[in-house]
Amino acid sequence: MADIDPSSGTRIDLADEPDFDLGRVRVQPAARSITVNGERRELQPRVMQVLIALAKANGRVVSRDRLIEQCWDGRIVGDDALNRCVQSLRHLAREFTPEPFAIETVPRVGHRLVVPEDKPAGPVPSAWKLRTRLATAAALVLLLLAVAGIFIWQHRSIAVEPASIAVLPFRNLGTGDPYFAEGIGEEILGQLAREPQFRVAGSSSSSQFGTNPDINEVARRLDVEYVLEGSVRKQGDQVRVDAGLVRASDGMRLWSDSYDGKLDDIFAIQREIGAAIAGALQRKLVRAPTLSGPLVTKGEAYNLYLTARSLIRTRNRRIGPTAADLLRDAIRIDPGYAPAWASLAEATQLQGALGDRESFIAASRKARSYARHSVALAPDLAEAHRALGLTLAYGDPEGVAHLRRAAALEPNDAEGMLAFGAALNATGEFESELAAYRRANELDPLWYRTTGARALALAERGERAEAETLAKRSLPDKEANLQILLGRIAWIYGDYSEATRRWNIVARSNSPRWANTAQRTLYDATHAVGVRTGELVDVPDPPVSRNDWRVWMDAAPAPAEWQKRNRDSVAAAVYRKQNLVAAKLMLNAGRWRELVATYDSPIGLFGLGPTKRVRFDQVLEIPVVALALRQAGRGGEADRLLREAETAVRAAYRRGSVPFSFDVETAAVFAVRGRKDAALKSLERAYQRGWRQNSGTSLRDIAGEPAFRSLHGEPRFKQFQARLAAHYAREREEVLSVVQTQKPALTSTPS
């Protein structure tokens, strides 16, 4: 099997390519667009590169290898990646009549672009035949127009294109807190988002325009045609909801109405508002079944639920206890209300993250039981599946299945798409992961979480400039969010001085929400280059997350501590990153017997065991496990794990582009297998793309990585070590300069 070693080639840079004509097609590479008969279409960057490569060949066949050289920069990609681009171009051509171009596939060779000439094909018919055909065609056209007119008249209330709409937070006109009013708007937004007749801007983006927003500004920034605004007045058991729909282009109010009732009537009121909006925009609701059973509750319980949901959406760990208490009160009123159980699972995990990892483990057990109960009550409730998936371990097949199910049930939910992206990362579907984040960002374009997930995924694939541009474009008026995200992008590239500059801006601010976060990340950056030492704050992450934030550990844990962290599957999932770093240090200390004992236990070592099948998310840990097994004289088992790991690696590269940290994981597998040249090529490729020995579970010195012991005598490995050492020396000097110039407050470890 050939090594993963991309060959060099002339890469097509879209920014440098001039505009050109392709028959009837105007191609604009830098804008990633084509125009045919006045209709504009935007192409994905890779699809545009393939189109340009084929066009430059002037009708000649372009080999698959040449296309990969020009469009993927020689990186290893499989047939699927190129085939998807070719299919996308074919589907694009079929959108027009006649088709402006075609792509021929020459089996075992490559592809060529065929652009038809603008001239009639075949013999010219006689004048009599031509007149006859024209008369027949005219009669047929008239008949079709008549039929179409009747159809349009009968179905004139149903529009073809989805209406784009933003739902602003409903104003609270009562005496209580605003959460109930905001929740009503959120629920109406969710109802519309489930309808194919609407394209709805996400709630986090819609909520960022203040109390009296400029409708034109809302429409422009969210790219919508209509804006729904409203208010809620609640007094005791009575509620009044006012709502109005505005067309942004001219400010005309298309519809408005008031609804009065009791709290128990609120579900009916929401449905009436949704139907009224659809009627005003001549849309037909097709996914608006009457809610019943576990999806409907008493007004008092609903009030508590909406208040808790508003708190949970802030993702602030400190509100976890308050939200959980509200939801428990709602469940006491109505134990069968499934959405409250799903939200209680989320609130419980937020509450658990306030403490240490042991408190998070206890919270995760409770949250999982709440989420399972919600799924049992309402098997088609997307938020129930998402909540359950978020309580299960990263890469756990059951967790992946629930997150996939949630995304299928609610494809227009940005939060669900973020969780689905994490699941796709765990299965090695990296391009699909990026697509999920892109979809989430399109749904909620101004939310820092969707922007952050998409930007970081781009950065991890070597697209730093694109990631930074996205951040600046999406967060122009959120200085703290922007600086934290730009610092995080710099961190991915080992640019600790830039990260320090960015985070110090926020740390020195008076932001109650972000100053502490920036302070904590500042400690990480200065710790990375040795300006500071000692234990750092380690905040627990949800088990489903494989956050690449660095784990700092200089000594292996004591045997009792190792056993405690691997006492069951929940504990092992929460400590997973810490366990990997610990296992490396234990191998270096000769404590392989403890690792093998854990491997042979019912839960396994990182979920790996004698009878357990290898999952993609375990590729990172397999080299460590294989080395421990070899020490125990169980080379056959070690080789099996390594073979399965390499199979998973090959499959990931065939699917398309990968994060550069995955190149390092690949190198570790090759090195332990004894394939030194392949390992060194993978390491060198990772370095060229931006990796700097700073993945989440990297040791401080690459020479200390057990997987790379076989490379220690290789001159190329020594050169690689020297480049890393020089990089860290430069960064240390620059970080010290930033610290001395900007004087961040680094006097004590933040809580």
N, C-alpha and C positions, 0 to 999 in steps of 0.2 A: 504494500500500500504506500502510495507516495506521501512524502512529508507535506505538512501544511506550510508551503513556502511560496508566497505570491511572487510572480515575476514582475519586473518593472514594465511600464508602458506609458504612453502619452495620455495623461488623464484629461478628460474633457471638463474644463472649468466653465460653468454656465455664465459666470460673470464676465468672462473674456470673449465669449462667442458672439459674433455680430448677428443681427436680425437677417433673415433671408426668406425667400419665397420657395415653396415646394408645390409647383403647380398652382392650384387654387388656394393653397394654404399659406398664410403668413405666419412664420415661426419667429418667436421672440424668446430666445433662450434665457436671458437675464430675468425676464418677467415670468418664466416658466409657463408660457401661454402660447396657444395657437389660435388663429382666427380664420374661420371658413364662412364665406358668404355673410360676413358681418357678425357671426356668432363666435363668441370667445370661450375657450375652454382652458382651464388651468391644469397642468400636468405635474405629477410628482417629480422631484429632481432626477431620480434614477431613470424614470420613463423618458424624460426629456433628453437625458444623455444618450440613451439607446437610439432615440429618433435621430439625433444629430449624427451619431456614429454611422448609422445606416445611410443617412442623406449624403454624408461626405463621400461615401463609396460610389456615388453616381450610378447606381443600379447593379454594381458588382456584389458578389456574395461576400459577407463579412463573417469570418469564423467566430465561433463562440469564444475561443480564447482571446481573440482580438477585442471583442466586445467587453469582456471582463477586464482586460488591460485598460481600456479607455474609460469605462464607466464605473468600475469598482476599484480602480487604482491597483489592479492586480491581486486584490485580496481574494482569499478562497471563498467562493460562493458556489452553491450547487445549481443544478439545472432549474430548480424551482424558482430561484430568484430571477434569472434571465427570462424564463418562460412567462412569469407573471408580468414582466415589463412588456414582452411581445404581445401577450393577450390583452393587456391594457390598451396598447396602440391599436390593435385590431378592433376592440370594442369601440374605441373612440372613432375610428373611421366609419363604423357602421351607424353612427349617430347621424350621418349626413347622406343625402341622396343627390347625385351618385357619390359613391365612396371616393374621397379625395386621394386615397392611396391604399396600397395593400402590402402585406409583408409575406413573402414566400419563405418557407422553411426548406432548406436542402438537407435531407437526412444525413447525419453523421458529419456535416460540414458546418453549416451556419445559417444565416438569414440574409435576405436582400430586400430592399425597398423598391416597390413598383409604383410609379406615379403615372396614371393614365394620361394620354394626350387628349387635348380638347378638340376631338373631331369625331364625326359619326362613324359608328362601327358597321361593317357589312355593306352590301349593295344599296344604292339609293333607289327607293321605290318609285314607280311611275306616278305621274301627276294624278291620274284617276284613282289609283290605290291610296295615294296620300290624302286626297279629299275625302274618300270614304272613311279612312281611319280617323281623320280629324273630326268628321261628323259624328262617328260612333263615340269617340272620346269625349266630345262636347256633351252628347246626350248622357253619357255615363257620369260626367262631372256634375251636370245639373241634378241628376237623380241622387247622387251622393250628397250634394249640398242640401237638397230638400230633406233627405233623411237626417242629416246632421242637424239641420235647423229644428226639426221636430224633437230630436233627442236633447238638444241644448235647451229648448223651451221647457221640456218636461223636467229637465235636471238643472235648471238654471241656478238653483240654490247651492249646488255643489261645485266648488272651484277646483281647478286642477293643481295649482301650485299651493304648497302649504303656506299659511299666513304666519309671518314672523312677528312675535309678540314678546314684550317684557312685562312682567307683573311686579310692580313696585310694592314694597312692604306696606301693608295696610296701616293707616294711622290709628292710634288708640285715642278715642275721645272720651273714654270712661275715666274713673278715678283710680283704677288699679294699675298694675304694671303693664307694659306694652306687649308682653310675650304672646298673649292670646290673640291680639289683633294681628301681629306679625305672622303667627301660625296660621290664621285663616287665609292670608294671602299666599303663604307657602303651600297650603293644601290645594288651593285653586290652581296655582302654578303647576303642581304635580299632576292634577287632573288633566290640564291642557297638554302637558308634556307627554302624556301617554297616548294622545290622539295623533294619528298620522297627518291630519289636516293642519297641524300647527308645528311651527318651529319656535321653541320657547327658550329664551335666555335663562341661564341658571340662576338660582336664588341668591347665591353669594355675590354674583356680579350685579344683580338687580338691586341689591340692598346697599349699594355703595354710593348713592347719590343724595343722601341727606333727606330732610323733611319736605322741602319744597323744590324739587329738582326741575331743571329745564328739560322739557320733554324732547326738544330737538337734540340736546346733548346726550340724553339717555339713548335715543334712537340711533344717533351717530356712533356712539362708542360700543353699543351692543349690536349694531347692524340689524335693527328691527324696523318694521313698518308701523306697528301699533303698540300702544302702551296702556296697560290697565292700572288704574289707581283706585284706591278706596279707603274706607274708614270703618271702624268698628266701635260701637258704644255698648258696653255691657254694664248692666245694673242689676245685681242680684241674679235672678234666673232669666231675666229678659235680655235680649240682644238685638241690636239693630245694625245691619250691614248696608253701607252705601258703596256702590261701585260704578265706575264710568270708564268707557273705552275711548281713547283719543287716537286719531290718525296723525302721525307725526309730521307728514309732509305739509299739511296746512293747518294743523292744530284743531281740526274739526272734531267735536265730540259726537261720535257715531251712536253711542248708546249710554244711558245711565239709568239707574233704578235704585230703589231702597227696599230692603227686606226686613221684616220684623217677625220675631218669634221667640220661643224659649230656647234655652241652651240645647235641649234635646232635639230641636228642629235644625240644628246647624248643618247637618249633613245634607238635608234637603235643600237648604239655602245655597250651599256650595254647588250642588248639582244644577239648581236653577240659574245661578250666575254663569256657570260653564255653558249651559244651553243657550243663554241669552247672548253670550259672546259669539258662539258659533253662528247663531242666527244673524247677528249684526254683520258678520263677515261672510255670510253665505257659505258656511261650512256645515258639514254634517258629522255629528259625533258618531263614531263607530265602535269606540271602546269605553262606553260609559254605562256598564251594567249597574243595576241597582245594588248598592252595598248592603250586606246583611251579615248576620252571624258574627264571626270574630273580627270583622272589619268595621263594625258600628258599635258605639257604646253610648252610655249616658252622658248628658251634657257636662256634668260635674267632672267625670273622669276624663272627658275630652279636653276640658280646660286645663287640667293638670298635665295631661300628655303634651299638649301644644306648648305649654310653658317649658317643660323639660326638654322638648326637641329644640327649642330656640337656644337653650343653654348649651346643649350638646354640640350644636353646629359651630360654636366658637372653638371647639377642640381644646379648650383650656382645662388642664387637668384639675385645677382647683374647684371647678364647678361640678365635678363628678359626684361628690356626696350630696349636694343640693338636688341635682337632677335625679339621682337614684331615689332619694326620699320622695320626691314628687311622683315618680312613677310607681313606687310601692303603694302610695296612697291611691293612685288611679286603679291599680290592680286590686286593691281591697274593695273598691266600689264595684269593679267589673273584672273578675278573674279570667274571663274568656276573651278579653280584648287583646288580640295578637300583636298589633303594633306597639303596645306598651311593653310587652315582654321583650320584643326585639330591641327597643330603645333602652330598656333596663340592662340588657347585656352590654351595650355600648357604654352607658354611664358607669357601670360597675368596673369595666376595664380602665376607664379614665380615672376612677377613684383609686384603683389599685396601683396605677402608675405614679401616684403621689408619694408612695413609699419606696422601699427597696424591692429587689427582685423577689424576695420571699412573699411580700405582700401582693405583688403582682401575680405570682403563681396562684395564691389563694383566690384572688379576684378572678383570674382566668377560669378556674374550675366553676365558680358560680356563674360567670357570664356564659359559659358554654351550655350549662343546664338551662338557663333562661332562653337562650337562642334556640335550643332544640325544642323547647316547649312552644315557642312562637311558630316554628316551622310545622310542628304537629297540629297546631290550631289552624294555621292558614298556609297550606303547602304552596300556594301560588303568590305569596307575599314576598316581593323582591327584598325588602329591607330585612326580613327574617333570615333569608338565605345569606345575605351579605353579613349580617351580624354573626351568624354561625361560622361562616368562612373566616371571619376576622379573629375568631377565638381559637382556631386550629393552627397547627404548626405550619411554617413556611414549607411549601412543597408537599404537604400532606394531600394525597389524592382526594380525600373527602372534602377538604377545605377548598381545593382548586375547583372541584365540581360545584360546590355551593356558590362560589364567587362567579363562576361561569353562568350558572343558572340565574343569579341575580341580574347579571348584565343582559341576559336574554329577555328577562321579564321587564326590565326597565332600561332600554337602550339609550334613553335620553336623560339618565341620572348621572351627573358628573362624578359624584362620590362613588357610585357603584363602578364606574369605568376606571377610577383610580385603583380601587381594590382589585378589579379584574386585571389591570396591568401588572400588579405585583404577582398575581397568580401566573400570568403568562411568562414573567421573568423566571419563575420557579420551574417552569416546564421547558425553558430554553427557546421559547418562541419570541425572540427579541424584537424582530420587526413588528410582530403583532402587538407586543407590549408597547412599543413606541406609538403605534397606531391607536391603541386604547387611550394613551395619554393625550395624543393629538385630539381625539374625539372629545375627551373630557374638557380640554382647553377650549375647544370650539363651543361646547355647550355652556361653559362658565368662563368666559375669556378674561375677566378681571379678577378672578379668585387666585390668590397667591399659591394655593395648594395645587391647582391644575397647571398653572404656569410653572411652578417649581418642579413638579414631576416631569413635565415635558422637557424643560430646559436641562435638568440634570441627566435625563436619559440621552439627550443629544450630546451633552458634554462627555458622557461616558463612552460615546462612540467616536470621539475625536472631533466633534463639531463644536468647538469652543466659541468661535465667533458667532455662529448661528444661535447658540444657547444664550449668549449675552445679549444679542439683538432682540431675541424673544422676550427676555426679562425686562429690558428697557422699554420695549414697545407696550408690554402688558401692564407694567407697574409704574407708570410715569409719575403718579401722585401718591405713591406709597413708599416713601423714602426708606423707612426701616426695613420693610419687606424686600425692597430692591437691593439694598446693601447686604443684607444677610444672604440673599440668593446669589448675588455676584461673588460674595466671599466663598460660598459653598462650591460654586463652579471653579473658582481658583484653587480651592482645596483639592478637588479631584485631580488637578494637574500638578499637585505638589508645589503650587505657587503660594507658599505660606505667608510670604511678605505681603502679597496683594490681599490675601484673606484677612491678615491682621489689620491692614489699612481699612478695609471695608467694615469689618466687625467693630473696630474701635470707634468708628463714627456713630454706630448705634449704641455701643456700650456707654459712651459719654453723653448720650441724649437722656432726656427725662421720660422716655417711653415706658409706661408702666407695663406694657404687654411684651416688649421686645428687648429692653435693655438687659434683663437678666439672661435671656437666651444668648445675646451677643457676648456677654461677659463669659459665659460658659464656653462658647466656641473659641473665644480669644485664648483661654487657657489651653485648649486643645492645640491651637496653632503654635503657641510658644513652646508647648511641651514637645511637639513633633520635631522641632529643630534643637531641642536641648537647652533652650533658654530657661525653662522651668522644669523641675522634676517633682516626683511625688505622686500620690494618688489623686485622681480626678473624679469629678462627679460623673456617675454612670447612670443615666436615666433609662429605665426599661422601655423597650419597644414592644408593640403588639407582636405575638408569635408569628403572624402572617408576614411581617415585614422582614426583609433582609437588608436593612439599612447599612450602608457601607461605612458609617461613622466608625472611626478607629477605636479598637480595643487596646488599652494599655495594660500590659502585664509583664513584669520582669522576672517573676519567680513562679514556679508551678505551685498550685494549691496543695495543701496537705492531703494525705489519703482520705481522711474523714470528710474534708470539704469536697473532694472530687466525688465521693460516693453520695453526698447530700445533693449535689447538683445533678446527679444522674439516677436519683431514686425512683423516678417514674417518667413517663413520656411528657407530661406537662412541664415538669421541672427541666428536663433535658431540652425542651423546645425553647423555654425562656432563657436558659443559659447557653444556648447553642454557640453563639459567637465566642463567648468566654471559654467554653469547653474546647473549641478548636485551638485557640491560642494556648490554653493550658496543655492540651495533648501534645503540641509541638514541643513545649518546654519539658514535658515529662519524657518524651522520646530522647531529647538531648541529655536528660539526666539519667537515662537508663531505666526508666520506670515503665517499660513496655508491658510488663505483666499486668499492671492495673488496667491498661487499655484493652488488652486481650480479654481480661475478665469481664469488662463492661461489654465488649463485643459479643461475648457468649451469653450475656444476661438476656432476660425476656425483652427488654426495651432496645437492646443493641447499642452500639457506639455510633452516634449520630443517626440512629435508626437503621444502621447496617448490622447484619448478623449472618450466621452460617446459612440460614434458610430464607433470608429476606432478599427480595429483588432490588436491584439498584435503581434509584430514581435520578432524574437529571440533576436535581438540586443538591445531590450528594457528591457530585464530581469534585467539588472543592475539598471535601474531607477524605476522599478515597486514598490519595497518596499516603496520608498519615496512617490510616488504618492498615494499608498494605505493608508499610514498613514495620508496624508492630507485629503483624502476623508473620512476617519473614523472620523476625527475631525469635518468634516462638516455634520456628521450624515448620510453619504452615504456608509454604511458598505457593502451593497449588491454589489455596483460597485467595491468596494475595493476587496471583496472576488472573484469576477469574474476575475479581473486582476491577482490576486495571483494564482488562479487555472490555468489560462492559462500560467502563468510564470512557474509553477511547471511542467506542461505538456511539455513545451519547455525544461526545465532542464532535465527531464527524457529522452527525446528524444536525447539530446546531449550526455548523459552518455551511452545510448545504442549504439550510433554510434562509441564509442571508447574513447581513452584517451582525457583529457581536460587540459588546462592550470590550474595551481594551483590557480590563481586569480578567476577562475570560481567556485572553491570550496567555495570561500568567497561569491560570488554572490548567490550561492545556499543557503548558511547559512543565508543570509539576508532574502531570500524568506521564508525559514522555520521559522525563528524567528518571522517575522511579522504575519505568519499564526498561531503562538502559539505552534509550534512543537519544543520545546526547546532542547530536546535530539538530534534530527536530526540536528539542527543548530549547536550545540556544536561539534558533531562529524565531521561535514563539516569543521568547523573552525580548529579543531585539526588536521584534515587531511591536510589542506592547510599549517599549520605551519610545519608539519612533512616533507612536500614536498619542503619547502623553502620560503613560503610567510612570510613577516614581516611587515604587515600593511603599505605597500608602493605601492599599486596599484595607477593608475593614478588619481583617484578621492577619495582616502582615506583621512579622516580627520587625524589630528595629533595624536589624542588619540582615540583608538577604543571605549572607553566608551562614547565618544561624538557622535558615529554613531547612528542616530535615529532608524535604523532598529534593533539594538541590545539592546534597552531599556529593553525588556522583560527578558533579560539574566542577568541583573545587580545583582540580588540577588543570582545567582547560584554560588556555590563554584568553579565549574570547570571554569566558566568564569573569576572569580577572579584570579585563577591560571594562566589562559591564559594571562590576563593582566599583571601579574607579570613577566611571561616569556618575553613578549614583552618589558616591561620596563627595564628588566635586559639586554636584547640585545641592546637596544638603549643606555643604560649607558656605556656598553663596547665599542660600536662603537664610542661614543662621545670621550672617552678617547683615542682611537686609532687614530681617525681623528685629534685630537689635537696634538698627537705625530707626525703624518705625517706632519702637517702644521708647527710645530716647527722645525722638522728635515729638510724637503725639502724646506721650506719657499716659498710656491707659492705666486705669486703676487695677493693678494686678497684685494687690497686697494680701488678699485672702481668697480661698476657694469659694466660689459662689454656691449658694444652695439651690 
